[in-house]
Every structure is written in structure tokens, then in C-alpha cells.
Amino acid sequence: DADNVRIGALTTWDELLRARELERPELAAIGECVSGIGDLQVRNRGTIGGSLAHAHPSSDFPAVTLAFGASIVLRSDQGDRTVAAREFFLGPFMTAIRAGELLTEIVLPLPADGSGSAYACVEHPASGYALAGAAALVRPNGSRVGVTGIGAHAFALENGDQRALEDATVFGDDFAPADYRRHLADVVVQRALAAATARAGGVT
């Protein structure tokens, strides 16, 4: 609509990729993120609502919802409830969804004219999940970055402040130790911000 991009929970990744409404510089992060999710079969069958409700800590799209300041609409027999993306992801496979609720819609506020967005990611070569991923939205009045893949859940950096990465709790494993993941996060945040800034016409 005039103010928001509203995505139904059963929308598949492929439907998002083919949506003409999203072919705008300020929304480019959506297509960039979705194009790297899973494989052809996953993108044709997997849904945005299912992925967000699953809340895998290395899932790509939570970073996009955080960068755009999205809201998640939840429905029960008591009616609808809206939760901000920054309050939705609570931990590995944990969300703010209560018993008896279903995720029905994701609402992304349309960025102002002169904005640009981008998604950058370094993937695990076997699983395809993010070792570190970042979605950046650069607007005339500031920027916001969503980071995924490095900790218990995705989180936001207001105004692209990368110093917050120094204080973030970062997971490590045999494939990617914590220090390496933190370094990757810094790299993908810089890449996403640079691409989003270029799409915004050089706005900082």
C-alpha cells in the first residue's frame, strides 16, 4: 500500500523474487537476500512465515526484517497482535509467538525516497546458512543494519554503528571460531552499507 510492503505468511521465496513491486533500489535487499536462500526446491516450497517462525539463528531474512524495522502480525482467537521484529527473535529457534498464535503477515514500512538497501552474506559452503549476513537500509535521515548468523538470533545496528559488533555475543564452532565470525560480520556490514549507499545515490 502507500506506506508499507505487506507480505502474507504463506508467500514463497520464489513469489518474492518474482514480485515486480519489489524491484526498487530501496527494496533491493529483499531480492538479494531471497535469491541466496536454499535451493530451487526450497525457494518454490518454503514460505517467509515458516522461516521466521522457525527462527534459525543463521537464517538470512531476519536481518532484512530488522533493517527495515518490520512488524510481525500474529493472530489467535483473541484477535491480532503486532510485534516489532527487534522484539520477535528471542534466541535459537525461539520467538515471541505465544501458544495459540499463528504468524499471518510481515509488514515492512516503505523507505523514504532517496533510500537504498542491500544484503551481503558469507555462507557455510555445505548448509548455505549464513556464517555472517547483513542487510543495510540507508535513508536520507540515517541507516539501520540487521545482522544474522553470528549469535543466538539476528540483531540490529542503529545508524550502522559497527562498534556494537565488538560487544555482541558471538557463537563459534569448528568451522568458524567466534573471532572469525566477528570479523566476517564486520566485512558483510561494510559491504551491505556500501552497496546500499550507492543505491541511495551516495546518501550517508
N, C-alpha and C positions, 0 to 999 in steps of 0.2 A: 504494500500500500504506500501511501505518500511518505510515511515515516519509518517503516520497518520492512525487513525481509522476514516473512513468516514461513517456516518450514515445518510441515507436518512430520510427525514422528516416524511414519511408515515410508517416507521418501527414501528411495535407494540412492546410493552413491552415484550410480550411473545417471539417474534422473537429475541430480545436482550438476553433474558435469555437462549435461545437455541443456541446462536451463539458460535460455537467452537473456533472462532478466539479470543474470549474474555476470554478464560479460561487460564489466565496467572496471576501470582502474582501481576504484576504491574497494571493490569486492574481489579483486584478483586472488587474494589469499585463499578464498574458498576453493576455487578450481585447482590452484596449485597444491593445496593440501589433499583434496579428494583424489586427484589423479595418481597419487602415490600410495593410496590405501589398498592393501590387499592385492589381489589379482583380479582378472576379468570376472571370474565367477563370484568373488566376494563383492565386487562393485555392483553386480547385477542383482544380487540377492540380499546383501547386507543393508541395513537401514540406519539412518542417522540416530533415530531414537534408541534403537537397540544398542548401538555403540556407546552412546553417552550414558545410558543406564548401566551398562556393563562396567564402565569406569576403569578400564585397564590403565595402569599408571603410565604406560608408554604409548597410549593411543594418540593419534595425531589431532583429531578435531577438537578436543577440549581446549587446546591452545588458541584455536580460532574463536571459539565462543568467548574466551576471556579477553582476547584482543579487541573484540567488537563490543564488549560489555553486554553480552547477550543475556536474555532471561529464559528460563526453562519453565514451561507450563505443565503443572501436574494436576490430574483430575481424580476425584474419588466420588463416592455417593454423597459427600458433603459439599461438593462443588469444586471449582478450580482454585488452584493456589499457584502463585508465581514466585520462583526462586531465582535470584541473580546467579549467574554462572560462577562468580567468585565464591559463592556460599554453597554451591551444589556439590562440588567434588571434595570429599572428606578424607579419602585415603585410598589405598589399593582396593579396588572393587567395592568401594563404599561411597554412597551418595546421600543426599538429603531426602530421597524418596522415602515416604513413610509406608507402613503396611496399609494395603488397600488403595494405594495410589498408582496411577499409570502416567507415564510421560506422554504427553499428547502433541506438544509443539515447542519449537525453538524460535525465539524472536530476536533478531539482530537489528538494532537501530541503524538506519541508513546513515553513513558518514556524511559530513558536510561536503559541499562542492570544494574541489581543490585537495581532496584527500587521496591517499594511495595505500594499498596494503600488499603484503607478500607473505609467503610461507617458505621457510628453509628448514631442511632436516638432514641429519645423518642417520641412516637406517642400519639396524642389525642386518647383516647380509643373509642370514637364514630366515629369520622370522618376518622381516620387513617392518617390525615395530621401531619406533624412534629411540635411538640412543640419546639423542637430544634433538628437539624440534622447537621452532619459534615462529609464531605468527605475529606480524607487526602491522599496526594501523597508525599511519602518520596523518594527522589532521592539521589544519591551519592553527589550531589552538593547543597543540600538544600531541603526544604519541602514547600508545599503550602496546605492550608486548605480552603475549601469552607464551609460556614455556612449558614443554612437556618432555617426558622421558627420563628425567634425571632424579626424580624423587617419588614420594608416596602418591602425589597427584599433581596435576598441572596447576600453575600459579601465574599471577600477572605481575609485570613490572610496570609501574606507573611512570609515564614520561620516559620510557625506555631506559630506566636507571639500572645499568648493569652492575652497579655496586651491590645491589641486593643479591646477586648471584653468589657473592663471597660469603654471605650469611646463610644461604639456603642449605638445607639438609639434603645431601646428595647420596643416592644409593650407588654401591659398587658391586661388581661381580667379577668372575674370572675373565669375562670377555672385555669388560670396560670398568676398570677401577674408578673410584669416586673422583679422584683428581683429573682423570682423563675425561670423564663425563662433564665435569665442571668446565674444563677447557672447551669441549665441544659445544656446550651451551653458550659460552661467550662467543664462539665463532658463528653459530647459527643466528644468534640475536643480531650480531653485526651485519650478517648477510641479509637478513629479513628487513632490518631497518634501512639498509642502503637501497634495496630494491623498492621498498615502499616509498621512500623519499623520492626516488627517481620518478615513480609513477605519479606522485603528488606534484610533480613539476618543480622539484627542488626545495619544497617546503621543509623547514627544520623545526 
